[in-house]
Amino acid sequence: MSEKVKGPASYFPSIEKTYGQPVSHWLDMIAARSDEKHMETVGWLKSEHGLGHGHANALVAHARAQKG
């Protein structure tokens, strides 16, 4: 039995289905904006790429946690 994915990564299948790009696409773009604050990057994803708040927030949170 596989363990259920929790946290920001639980949004990844929906993000890929909704926006037609692999998660790696979004994470690469977020990595290029590492000098920004969390909510600045969330706002950019929402305004420039049409992501919903939950999806944008999950991607940024995951990217920042990996940078750690």
C-alpha positions as CSV (number, residue, x, y, z in Angstrom):
1,M,0.0,0.0,0.0
2,S,1.3,3.4,-0.9
3,E,1.2,6.2,1.7
4,K,-1.0,9.2,0.9
5,V,1.0,12.3,-0.1
6,K,0.6,15.1,2.3
7,G,1.5,18.8,2.4
8,P,2.1,20.9,-0.7
9,A,3.0,17.9,-2.9
10,S,-0.6,16.7,-2.5
11,Y,-1.6,19.5,-4.9
12,F,0.8,18.4,-7.6
13,P,-1.5,16.1,-9.7
14,S,-4.2,18.7,-9.8
15,I,-1.7,21.4,-10.7
16,E,-0.4,19.3,-13.6
17,K,-3.9,18.5,-14.8
18,T,-5.2,22.1,-14.5
19,Y,-2.3,24.0,-16.0
20,G,-0.9,21.4,-18.4
21,Q,2.7,21.7,-17.3
22,P,4.8,19.4,-15.1
23,V,5.5,20.5,-11.6
24,S,9.2,20.7,-12.5
25,H,8.3,23.6,-14.9
26,W,6.8,25.6,-12.1
27,L,9.6,24.8,-9.6
28,D,12.2,25.9,-12.1
29,M,10.5,29.2,-12.6
30,I,10.2,29.7,-8.8
31,A,13.9,28.8,-8.3
32,A,14.8,31.7,-10.7
33,R,12.9,34.1,-8.4
34,S,14.6,33.0,-5.1
35,D,15.3,36.6,-4.1
36,E,11.6,37.3,-3.7
37,K,9.5,36.8,-0.6
38,H,7.1,33.9,-0.6
39,M,3.9,35.9,-1.2
40,E,5.6,38.0,-3.9
41,T,6.2,34.8,-5.9
42,V,2.7,33.5,-5.1
43,G,1.3,36.8,-6.5
44,W,3.4,36.5,-9.6
45,L,2.2,33.0,-10.3
46,K,-1.4,34.1,-9.9
47,S,-1.2,37.3,-11.9
48,E,1.2,36.3,-14.7
49,H,0.3,32.6,-15.1
50,G,-3.3,32.3,-13.9
51,L,-2.6,29.9,-11.0
52,G,-5.1,29.8,-8.2
53,H,-3.9,30.9,-4.8
54,G,-3.8,27.4,-3.3
55,H,-1.8,25.9,-6.2
56,A,0.6,28.9,-6.3
57,N,1.1,28.8,-2.5
58,A,1.7,25.0,-2.5
59,L,4.3,25.3,-5.3
60,V,6.2,28.1,-3.6
61,A,6.1,26.4,-0.2
62,H,7.4,23.2,-1.6
63,A,10.2,25.0,-3.5
64,R,11.3,27.0,-0.5
65,A,11.3,23.9,1.7
66,Q,13.5,22.1,-0.7
67,K,15.9,25.0,-0.8
68,G,16.2,24.8,2.9
